[in-house]
Amino acid sequence: MATRSWASVIVPKKKDRLGVALVGLGYYSTDLLAPALQLTTQCRLAGVVSGTPAKLAMWQQRHGLPEANLYNYDNFDTIANNTDIDVVYIVLPPSMHAEYTIRAARAGKHVWCEKPMAPSVKECEAMIKACRDHGVTLAIGYRLHHEPNTQRIMQFRREQKYGPAVRATAEAGYVDPRKDHWKQKKAMGGGVMGDMGVYPLNAIRYGVGLEPIAVTAQASTTRPEIYTEVEETMAFQLEFPGGATAAGEASFGKRMNRLRVGNTQGWYELSPFQNYSGIKGTTSDGVALDAVVPNQQAKQMDDDAAAIMHGTPLLAPGEEGLKDTIVVEAIYRAASSGQKEKVG
């Protein structure tokens, strides 16, 4: 897929910070992104989008937002006329990501979109095209790509410090007690593989440094009264060019949090590997992976804002989300068929 020249991307003029509008005011926006924006140096909270008037009023009062920077889903497109807002951060269920990314791009706003990027490859490709066609950037919220211990893992892989990867494992899960949430609804992009599943999948991809070519997978549910439409747990096995293999698992029904990559000349590991804080690990020769970042979301947003302002590449552009979704589609095919499936 061709990459749009950075010279043709909109770069905000004469701004010390980019104005960010949060779309969707649930837990992640309220408890994590809004506080993180108070810690950023390259961006600031400038507006919000919600279908609930009471939420808009609460955010306006709490954060001192002007009336002109409050939007609902019906008048969202008029954000094009608001020069105070440079970036739209989409924090909605995955089934809504493509629509609001495309609408934001048409409004001339840069887009940050939470992971998973979208439920289908077709939607991901449409999101990338819309942003390219309208000269705006598209970053996916892979906060771990901005986390220093994870970046060390990526550096080991690039430099082949421990040789080529042979076998990788990654597991991510927690016990979700909710009984009526979008993550349990197929039409909204629910199912663990389309949510938590991107953590072990993406970690395996950046830990191994190759794209998988084949997959087998097993979907399961221990609470069928809750998970009536989608899977609660997904285990998957990946094959890579050259013979490397990997096993991943994601679950809403058990706690897991570990990445380990075995190579020809050693190994590296992070445990926990995807917490909001406290990520740490080690290597076969005793290298401590224990750097601390005060706030992962703030660093992610500052990095992405700086890339927009300076015209430098994003750490996790739309193409990164597309690559995961290509594999996710293959995993669902394999879980359904019970056979090995090609990726892509």
C-alpha positions, 0 to 999 in steps of 0.5 A: 500500500502506497504511503502518502508523502508527508509533504502533502499532510496538513501541518498546523501552523504556529501552535505550541500545542494541538487541540484534541477533541475526544469522541466518546466519553466513557471510562477510557476518555474520562478516567485515563485520557482526560487526566493524561491530557493535563500532563501533556506538553504537545497537546491539550483537551480542546473539545468533546463529542457525545450523544449525552447532553448531561455528559457534555455539560459535565465535561464543559464544567469540569474542564472549562470547555467553550460551548462551541467545542461541544459536539454531538454525533449529529453535528459532528461534521461541523467540527471542520469549521473549528480551528481550535481543534486539530485532532479527533481522538476516537474512543468509541466501540470498534464498529463505529471507528471507521465511520468517525475516522472517515468523517473526521478526515473529511472535516480536515482533522487528524485522527487518533483512533483507539485499538482495535482499529476496526472489525474488518480489513475493508473498514481499515483500508477505507480509514487509511484511504480517507485520511490519505485523500484528505491530507491528515494523519491516522494514528492507532492507539497502540500505547505500548509502541511508546512505552520504553521497555517495549521499545527496548524489545523492539530494538533487540528484535531490529538489531538481532541482539539475541538472534532470530526469533524461534518461538514466542508466547503472549497472553493477555486477559482479565476477568470482566464481570459485566453482563451487558457491554458492547464487548459482548455484542457482535454488532458493536465489534465485541469478542475478546479477539477484537479487543484484548486480542490485539495485545498478544497479537501485536506483541508477538508481531513486534517481538518476532519482527515478521508477519505471520503466514498461517494460523490455527485458533480455538474459541471458547466460552465458560460463561455462555449465559453472558457470551451468547454472541461472541467468544470469551477466550481465544487461543491462536497459534501462528506460523512465520516465514523461516519456521518461527512459531508463536502461541497467543491467548486473550480472555475476558475470563482469566488473568494473563499478562506476559510476553516472551520471545525465544531466539537462537541466542537467548530470550527476552520477556516482559511480565506484565507486558500490557499494564497501564503502568509497571511494565517490566522484564528481563533477558537471558543475559540479565538485562533489566527492563524496568524503565518507568514512564509517568503516564503512558497515555500522555507519552503516546499523545505527545509523541503523536502530536509531535509527529504531526507538528514536525511532519515525522512518521508516526510510531503506530500509523493506520497501517499497523492497525490494518496488519493486526486486523488482517491476522484477526480475520484469519484467526476467526476463520481458523476458529470457525473452520477448525483448520489451518488458515492462510493469513491474508 
